[in-house]
Amino acid sequence: MTGQTGRKDQRDARMVAIGLIVLLVMLAAGVFLALPMLSAFSAAYLMPGLGLKDSAVIAFVVTVIVLIVFAIAAGDGLIGELQFLLGGFFTFFLVLWFLIAWVF
């Protein structure tokens, strides 16, 4: 009985892995095919105004200040939740960076 369920679980895991690989390949192909369109978008909407370099500096400073406040408010956030703090930092930085460059 255990052998049959083990084989069934292995087959299910293999099917999920194949599905994820196919999904990732399709996503990579979509990103590759969208690169010319993304470069045209970047040239049209991100160049005038503040620019990516200046907005990166502003986004970095704002992100560091906000995450220091969050870490102090969380108590032991500097040690106990460092992996979440770092992931949040990079996500928040990227979002702020492109929004500042886009708006200003």
N, C-alpha and C positions, 0 to 999 in steps of 0.2 A: 504494500500500500504506500509506503513512504517513497519508494522508487518512482511510482507513477506521478505522485504529486510533485516530486523533485524535478522530474523531466518536464512536467507541465509548467512549473514555475520558471525553469530555465528557458523553455520555449517562449513564454510570455516576456521574460526579460530581454531575450534576443529580439523579439518583435518590437519592443519599446525602443531598444537601442537603435535598430535599423530605422525606425520612424524618426527618431531624433537626428540621426545622421542625415537622412534625406531632408529634413526640415532645415538643418544648418547649411547644407549644400545649396538649397533653394534660396535661403536668406543671403548667403554669400554671393550667389549669382545675381540676385536682385540688387544688392549694394553695388556690385561691379558694374552692372548695366545702368545704374542711376548716377554714377560718378559724373558724366558730362552734364547732366541736369543739375546736380548739386553744385558743380563749379560755376555754372551760369547763375544759379541762385546766389552763391557767395559773392560773385563779382557784382551783381546788380544791387544786393541789399545790405551787404556787410561792409563794403568799402567806404561809402561816403559817411562822414561824421567822425566818430571817435576812433574807430579802427579796432582791430583785434588785439594789438599789442597793448594799447592803453587800457582797454577794457579788461584784459587779463590781469593787469596790476590791481585795478580797482576790485575786481571779483576776488582776487586772492586775499586782499586786506579785509574785505567785508566777510568772506568765508571764515578766515582765521578768528576774527573777533566774535562772530556769531557762535562758532563751535567752542571757543573758550568759555563763553557764557553758558552754553548748554552743558559743558563738562562740569563746570563749577556747580551749576544748579542740580545736576544729577547726583552729586555726592562723590561716589568713587568712580565716576565716569572716565577719569584719566587712566585708570589701571584696569578696572573690571570690564569695561566695554570698549576697549581700544579698537578692536576690529570693526565694530559698527561705526565708531567715530571716524575712522579713516575712510571707510566706504562712503559714509555720508559726506565727508569733506570733499572727495573727488567728484561725487555726483552734484553736490551743491555748487562747487566751483565751476564745473562745466556749464551748468544751467545758467548761473549768473553771468558767466563770461559771454556766452552767446546772446543772452537777453540784453545785457548792457551794450554790446556792440550793435545789436539790432535796433534798439530803441534810440540810442544817442548817436 
